């Protein structure tokens, strides 16, 4: 069997993992969307400590991107085009807490997939130096978010049809308006019912709507974009994205907390496979993927040791 035939066989097998509606993704986005806006309300109302609110907002920010990312690749509806509208609405909802319009991210992210680790072509290389100093660690996710809008407006908008332009405007408006309405509610009826001062509300808002999401974005970019593509110099299918396999005792819990992105190499090899099935595909085709050269690391002590 030729190498091309082996790859095609793996691809057909992977397609079998994405032939149904991705209900876990739909449920995830529904919970995260509601929780993202209810958590600041709970903090201002005194139902949650600020520290808990910050951690929850960081987690919801990380989790929301999973839904946005899945929708970009059509992984919510899989091969069922009759459910394409579900895929798009999952993306629209996930885009609001993520702060990035689905249509803009789709343009940027496809460029990343088509040119992974290629200098001057892969837009995600903007975060390749995020660990060089604390400023870059914090700035990278903000720059990456801003880049979504810049690339879309510069490269896609001029030739975009009216429907796409309208979608971008509506998505951007929803992202901004939802936050304005939330602030009005927090400083108005929520603060009044809790009987707290404007200063106290401002502190709660700062931590839950700025600090928490920023922490989530830093963790997101580090785990989702930075570490899985190190050293950011290798290009080519199967070799430009890594697998990080946790010890057996921690594998299930750790993989869920990572959002299955420790198996990000599977995503780049088979983009339509839903996130919660990355591990299953890797385990089913471990030998074949090793043969293709997919970089794989296992945690040994406190260090990642490359095993392939």
C-alpha positions, -999 to +999 in steps of 0.1 A: +000+000+000+014+034-010+017+062+015-011+081-003-034+052+000-026+049+038-035+086+042-067+082+023-076+052+044-071+072+076-091+100+062-121+077+054-119+064+089-118+099+104-148+108+084-167+082+103-162+102+135-180+133+121-212+120+105-236+131+133-248+163+148-223+174+175-246+176+205-218+180+230-207+211+212-242+225+211-247+219+248-213+234+256-221+266+237-255+269+253-242+266+288-212+288+282-232+315+265-256+318+294-229+314+321-207+341+305-234+367+311-249+354+343-216+351+362-209+389+364-245+393+375-240+367+403-208+384+414-223+419+416-254+405+433-231+390+460-240+354+451-204+346+440-170+358+454-150+379+429-122+353+429-146+325+418-161+348+392-127+355+377-119+318+374-153+310+359-150+338+334-115+326+324-129+291+319-160+302+299-138+324+277-116+294+269-146+271+264-165+295+242-137+294+216-142+257+212-177+263+198-165+291+176-136+270+163-159+240+156-183+261+137-155+276+115-148+240+103-184+229+100-177+203+127-210+209+145-231+196+116-205+172+103-215+159+069-252+167+074-256+198+053-293+200+062-281+210+097-257+236+084-279+263+100-273+247+134-236+249+128-237+286+119-259+296+149-237+277+173-208+298+158-228+330+161-236+324+198-200+313+206-187+344+189-204+368+214-185+357+245-154+351+223-155+386+210-147+375+175-173+373+146-176+338+131-172+351+096-140+370+104-125+341+123-133+317+095-113+339+071-083+342+094-083+306+106-085+291+072-053+311+064-037+295+094-046+260+083-035+266+047-002+281+057+006+267+092+040+278+105+049+296+072+065+330+079+046+358+063+016+336+056+004+320+088-015+348+108-012+328+140+025+333+141+018+366+158+018+346+190+049+326+183+070+347+207+044+350+234+066+334+261+096+358+256+084+382+282+053+390+304+041+418+280+041+395+250+022+369+271-006+393+277-004+412+244-005+382+221-042+373+226-052+409+222-032+413+190-046+380+177-081+392+184-075+425+167-060+407+137-093+389+131-110+421+123-080+436+104-075+407+081-112+404+073-116+441+065-084+442+045-086+409+026-122+398+025-144+428+028-136+445-005-148+414-025-174+401+000-210+398-011-237+418+006-249+389+028-214+383+042-209+420+049-243+422+066-234+392+087-201+407+098-218+440+108-246+421+127-221+399+145-199+428+155-229+447+167-241+418+188-207+414+204-207+451+214-244+455+222-244+425+245-217+439+266-233+474+267-266+459+279-247+438+305-230+469+318-263+488+320-278+459+339-249+456+363-247+493+371-285+496+372-310+471+385-284+445+397-264+470+417-296+485+431-310+452+442-277+443+459-275+478+475-238+483+466-220+514+454-209+523+419-172+518+430-179+483+441-197+475+409-167+489+389-143+467+408-165+436+402-168+445+365-131+451+361-123+416+375-151+396+359-153+413+325-117+423+320-093+403+341-111+369+340-116+369+302-080+381+297-067+352+317-089+329+297-075+343+264-039+340+275-045+303+285-064+298+253-038+311+230-010+294+249-026+259+248-046+262+216-022+281+193+013+284+208+024+252+224+008+228+199+027+245+170+061+248+185+088+254+173+067+273+147+092+265+120+080+231+107+055+231+078+036+202+063+006+180+069+010+157+099+042+174+111+033+210+118+011+203+148+018+182+179+001+157+202+006+160+240-004+128+257-009+130+294-001+102+319-028+075+320-040+085+355-046+121+343-054+115+307-092+117+308-096+146+332-066+165+318-078+161+282-113+174+290-098+204+308-075+211+278-106+209+256-090+179+238-066+204+222-036+184+235-046+162+205-045+193+182-025+174+156-056+154+149-075+186+142-050+198+116-049+164+100-087+159+099-104+193+105-140+181+104-136+157+133-153+172+164-131+181+193-143+154+217-133+127+193-097+138+187-083+113+212-103+084+198-090+091+163-054+093+176-057+061+196-072+043+166-045+054+142-015+059+165+009+037+144-001+053+111+002+088+125+037+080+139+046+067+105+036+100+090+058+118+115+032+135+137+051+150+167+040+134+199+050+142+235+044+124+267+047+139+302+077+125+320+081+140+355+076+177+349+089+177+313+074+168+280+095+141+263+091+136+226+083+100+217+078+105+180 
